[in-house]
């Protein structure tokens, strides 16, 4: 194999496929990036037991071939090449001897047998849903916050985002032990009903790749055991979580004793200021004391006290409740509307946050506190 490629172009492609490189593995071949120049285009591929990423690299194939190279090593080598040189040449022979040249630089090393590299899983393109990059990125950002990162968590429902497509609507749902997130958006076309529980880790990698452009689309292929996302010249394949998803809507109480309309930014900034007084030894929640036309934000710890009044519009009963800073802050931080609606019942009941059209719904569990 012999290919010619620019440093800038190569790094763009390498930084895409590196997202599927495992941090730890007992199989050295999983730590490699496959460079496939056997056809008309240069293709890079990385894969582990859960996710595979395939993308194209712009360059010239002078001699066809294929080689697997340890991924982090290859990225470091290309990163340290001088920026003033236009082209990098990568060659390999039948014994997997590799050479990278750039200007006066010549580096030789051993690659890995490409035959040992895991093949890309085959998938059907029958169940395909098309969604704009912009909408997909926003939906992931608004639901990934409620995916559990606790490795010891046994409930598989908390490890992913449940995607459901029904006619012209697409819904993302996620839940951990403290929050529920539900986001709904309209699609351009109508589809048959289909769903899949996708690992949160997969969407974390998607966020590193997707640009979120309004005029570009993503194709999502739903298969029985995997999901595939086609983002321009990049293909992401992921296993799915084979678990019956909990109907989170039944946990959302439609009745409420108190409704609050509040400026989101003011509340977000107030919660952020309470973080200055957090003491991890004596971890306490922030208190919401809802009175007529005002909410009093209170926080007290070994480090000091914080108190602020924010004007609101409210109906129903006065109530005092409390939430952990990170749980409420993460939700407020991904909502974009200026005004939000808070729905509450008793002090120890969950709070629901949603917009008028219910394009998003968040539930957050209350924390115990002393008045």
Secondary structure as UniProt FT lines:
FT   STRAND          2..6
FT   HELIX           7..17
FT   HELIX           18..20
FT   HELIX           28..31
FT   STRAND          32..37
FT   STRAND          42..47
FT   STRAND          51..57
FT   STRAND          60..63
FT   STRAND          65..70
FT   HELIX           71..79
FT   TURN            83..84
FT   STRAND          87..92
FT   TURN            94..95
FT   STRAND          97..102
FT   TURN            103..104
FT   STRAND          105..110
FT   HELIX           114..116
FT   STRAND          128..132
FT   HELIX           133..143
FT   HELIX           144..146
FT   TURN            151..152
FT   HELIX           156..159
FT   STRAND          160..175
FT   STRAND          179..199
FT   HELIX           200..209
FT   TURN            214..215
FT   STRAND          217..222
FT   STRAND          226..231
FT   TURN            232..233
FT   STRAND          234..240
FT   HELIX           248..251
FT   STRAND          258..263
FT   HELIX           264..274
FT   HELIX           275..277
FT   HELIX           280..282
FT   STRAND          286..291
FT   TURN            292..293
FT   STRAND          294..301
FT   TURN            302..303
FT   STRAND          304..311
FT   STRAND          313..316
FT   STRAND          319..323
FT   HELIX           325..334
FT   STRAND          339..344
FT   TURN            347..348
FT   STRAND          351..354
FT   TURN            356..357
FT   STRAND          360..364
//
